[in-house]
Amino acid sequence: SKIMEYKLTCSAVLEGHLERVWCVAWNPSGTLLASCSSDKTIRLWGREGERWVCKAVLLDGHERTIRSVAWSPCGNILAAGSFDATVTIWDKHDGEFKCTSTLEGHENEVKSIAWSSSGSLLATCSRDKSVWVWEVLNNGEEFECAGVLHSHTQDVKCVRWHPHNEILASASYDNTIKIYRDDDDDWVACGSLDGHDSTVWSIAFNNSGDKLASCSADQTVRIWRSYKPGNSEGEM
């Protein structure tokens, strides 16, 4: 079959970080791009005419590398996870982003963070082998731990929410992907996807949520398909 080819050209080079840049994330409207770095800063980039410029530099939130950034679905809150084992919450007030909360609990480097589609939950994962689920209260002014999950036996690299349901997936150095859900106000592991032979670095749901892609140090990409309960083919 013919492989469809797309032509991509570089339209801008954004310079300003002083050390390695780890993660970038667009806000929901696509008007701001957040980037985070080993220089312990977050930069917000936007267009002015035909040029991309740095709109803001968010400082003093973390003491070590900032590994991950993620926008809330409403676009007014930015979460950042750091190797200092904390997650900072940056809320937009009077046109400027200010650090309004610092989430503590992980014992080691925070590797990934993700908002649920409703914006009511935030997931974080860490080198400490745990996945935390935080409940978002008062429009992002408060965060309360709703669950701490210890299903992995090694460093957890990535967390991702199902696009429509409150189902969470995590990928780990232990070569597995775990699936979690809320069971009567108690977050529990409800599935394990085994098949990779090495670290699972990243995972991604498709838009409908019936497929999950994973990539691994075993040099493969796997696509996992969900099935409704009671089927004879698979489960998720």
C-alpha positions as CSV (number, residue, x, y, z in Angstrom):
1,S,0.0,0.0,0.0
2,K,1.1,3.5,-0.7
3,I,2.4,5.5,2.3
4,M,1.0,9.0,2.4
5,E,3.7,11.7,2.6
6,Y,3.3,15.0,4.3
7,K,5.6,17.9,3.7
8,L,6.6,19.7,6.9
9,T,8.8,22.8,7.0
10,C,10.3,24.6,10.0
11,S,8.5,27.9,10.5
12,A,10.2,29.1,13.7
13,V,13.1,28.3,16.0
14,L,12.4,29.3,19.6
15,E,15.5,30.1,21.6
16,G,15.8,31.2,25.2
17,H,16.2,28.2,27.4
18,L,19.7,27.8,28.8
19,E,19.7,24.0,29.1
20,R,17.9,20.9,27.7
21,V,14.3,21.4,26.8
22,W,12.3,18.4,27.9
23,C,8.6,19.0,27.0
24,V,6.3,21.3,25.0
25,A,2.5,21.6,25.2
26,W,0.0,23.7,23.3
27,N,-2.9,25.3,25.2
28,P,-6.3,24.1,24.0
29,S,-6.8,27.1,21.7
30,G,-3.4,26.7,20.1
31,T,-2.4,30.3,20.9
32,L,0.3,29.6,23.5
33,L,3.0,27.0,23.6
34,A,4.6,26.1,26.9
35,S,8.1,24.7,27.2
36,C,10.0,23.4,30.2
37,S,13.7,22.8,30.7
38,S,16.6,21.7,32.9
39,D,17.2,25.5,33.5
40,K,14.2,25.2,36.0
41,T,12.0,27.6,34.0
42,I,8.8,27.4,31.9
43,R,8.5,29.6,28.9
44,L,5.3,30.6,27.2
45,W,5.5,31.4,23.5
46,G,3.0,33.1,21.2
47,R,2.7,34.8,17.9
48,E,3.1,38.5,17.3
49,G,2.3,39.1,13.7
50,E,4.5,36.7,11.7
51,R,7.0,36.2,14.6
52,W,6.9,33.8,17.5
53,V,8.1,35.5,20.7
54,C,8.5,34.6,24.4
55,K,5.4,36.0,26.2
56,A,6.5,35.0,29.7
57,V,9.1,33.2,31.7
58,L,7.8,31.4,34.8
59,L,10.5,31.3,37.5
60,D,11.1,30.1,41.0
61,G,8.6,27.2,40.9
62,H,11.1,24.4,41.1
63,E,14.6,23.7,42.4
64,R,15.5,21.1,39.8
65,T,14.8,20.2,36.1
66,I,11.2,20.7,35.0
67,R,10.3,17.5,33.1
68,S,6.7,17.9,32.0
69,V,4.1,20.6,31.4
70,A,0.3,20.1,30.7
71,W,-2.5,22.5,30.2
72,S,-5.9,22.1,31.8
73,P,-8.8,21.7,29.3
74,C,-10.0,25.2,30.1
75,G,-6.6,26.6,29.2
76,N,-6.3,28.8,32.3
77,I,-4.2,26.5,34.4
78,L,-0.7,25.0,33.6
79,A,0.7,22.1,35.6
80,A,4.4,21.4,35.8
81,G,6.2,18.3,37.1
82,S,9.8,18.4,38.3
83,F,12.8,16.3,39.3
84,D,12.5,18.0,42.7
85,A,9.5,15.6,43.3
86,T,6.8,18.3,43.2
87,V,4.1,19.6,40.8
88,T,3.4,23.3,40.5
89,I,0.1,24.8,39.5
90,W,0.2,28.0,37.5
91,D,-3.1,29.9,37.3
92,K,-3.9,32.8,35.1
93,H,-4.8,35.9,37.1
94,D,-5.2,39.4,35.5
95,G,-3.5,38.1,32.3
96,E,-0.5,36.7,34.1
97,F,0.4,33.2,35.2
98,K,1.3,32.8,38.9
99,C,2.2,29.7,40.9
100,T,-0.8,29.1,43.2
101,S,-0.2,25.6,44.5
102,T,2.6,23.1,45.0
103,L,1.6,19.5,45.1
104,E,3.9,17.4,47.3
105,G,3.8,13.6,48.0
106,H,6.1,11.9,45.5
107,E,9.4,10.7,46.9
108,N,11.4,11.2,43.7
109,E,11.4,12.7,40.3
110,V,8.0,13.5,38.7
111,K,8.2,12.2,35.1
112,S,4.8,13.0,33.6
113,I,1.5,14.8,34.4
114,A,-1.9,14.7,32.7
115,W,-5.3,16.3,33.1
116,S,-8.5,14.3,32.6
117,S,-10.8,15.6,29.8
118,S,-13.2,17.1,32.3
119,G,-10.4,19.0,34.1
120,S,-11.6,17.6,37.4
121,L,-8.6,15.2,37.9
122,L,-4.9,15.5,37.5
123,A,-2.6,12.4,37.3
124,T,1.1,12.4,38.1
125,C,3.8,9.7,38.0
126,S,7.3,9.4,39.3
127,R,10.5,7.5,39.6
128,D,9.3,6.4,43.0
129,K,7.1,3.8,41.1
130,S,3.8,5.4,42.1
131,V,0.9,7.1,40.2
132,W,-1.1,9.7,42.0
133,V,-4.6,10.9,41.2
134,W,-5.5,14.4,42.4
135,E,-9.0,15.9,42.6
136,V,-9.3,19.4,41.4
137,L,-11.4,21.6,43.7
138,N,-12.7,25.2,43.5
139,N,-11.8,25.7,39.9
140,G,-8.2,24.7,40.4
141,E,-7.6,26.7,43.6
142,E,-7.2,23.5,45.6
143,F,-6.0,19.9,44.9
144,E,-6.7,16.9,47.1
145,C,-5.1,13.5,46.7
146,A,-7.8,11.0,45.6
147,G,-5.5,8.0,45.2
148,V,-2.0,6.6,45.3
149,L,-1.4,3.6,43.1
150,H,1.6,1.2,43.5
151,S,0.9,-1.2,40.6
152,H,4.3,-0.8,38.9
153,T,7.6,-2.3,40.2
154,Q,9.8,0.3,38.5
155,D,10.0,4.0,37.5
156,V,6.8,5.2,35.9
157,K,7.5,7.1,32.7
158,C,4.1,8.4,31.4
159,V,0.5,8.9,32.4
160,R,-2.4,9.5,30.0
161,W,-6.2,9.8,30.5
162,H,-8.8,8.3,28.3
163,P,-10.3,11.1,26.1
164,H,-13.9,10.6,27.3
165,N,-13.9,8.5,30.5
166,E,-12.2,8.7,33.8
167,I,-9.8,5.8,32.9
168,L,-6.1,6.3,33.4
169,A,-3.2,4.5,31.8
170,S,0.5,4.5,32.9
171,A,3.7,3.2,31.3
172,S,6.8,2.0,33.1
173,Y,10.4,0.9,33.2
174,D,8.9,-2.5,34.3
175,N,7.8,-3.0,30.6
176,T,4.1,-2.9,31.4
177,I,1.1,-0.5,31.0
178,K,-1.4,-0.4,33.8
179,I,-5.0,0.7,33.5
180,Y,-6.9,2.3,36.5
181,R,-10.4,3.4,37.2
182,D,-12.5,4.8,40.1
183,D,-14.3,2.1,42.0
184,D,-16.7,3.6,44.5
185,D,-14.4,6.5,45.3
186,D,-11.4,4.3,45.5
187,W,-8.9,4.3,42.6
188,V,-7.8,0.8,41.6
189,A,-5.8,-1.0,38.9
190,C,-8.2,-2.8,36.6
191,G,-5.8,-4.1,33.9
192,S,-2.2,-4.8,32.9
193,L,-1.0,-4.7,29.3
194,D,2.0,-7.0,29.0
195,G,3.9,-7.6,25.8
196,H,6.8,-5.2,25.6
197,D,10.2,-6.6,26.3
198,S,11.7,-3.3,27.6
199,T,10.8,0.1,29.0
200,V,7.5,1.6,27.8
201,W,8.4,5.2,27.3
202,S,5.1,6.7,26.1
203,I,1.5,5.9,25.5
204,A,-1.4,7.7,23.7
205,F,-5.1,7.1,23.3
206,N,-6.8,7.8,19.9
207,N,-9.6,10.4,19.8
208,S,-12.4,7.8,20.3
209,G,-10.5,6.1,23.2
210,D,-10.9,2.5,21.8
211,K,-7.2,2.2,21.0
212,L,-4.0,2.9,22.9
213,A,-0.6,3.1,21.3
214,S,2.6,2.4,23.2
215,C,6.3,2.8,22.3
216,S,9.2,1.0,23.9
217,A,12.9,0.6,24.2
218,D,12.3,-2.9,22.6
219,Q,12.1,-1.0,19.3
220,T,8.4,-1.6,18.7
221,V,5.2,0.4,18.7
222,R,2.1,-1.6,19.8
223,I,-1.5,-0.7,19.3
224,W,-3.9,-2.1,22.0
225,R,-7.6,-2.3,21.3
226,S,-10.3,-2.2,23.9
227,Y,-13.2,-4.6,24.1
228,K,-16.5,-4.4,26.0
229,P,-16.8,-6.7,29.0
230,G,-17.9,-10.3,28.3
231,N,-16.2,-10.6,25.0
232,S,-14.0,-13.5,24.0
233,E,-11.2,-11.5,22.2
234,G,-9.7,-9.1,24.7
235,E,-10.2,-6.8,27.6
236,M,-9.5,-3.3,28.8
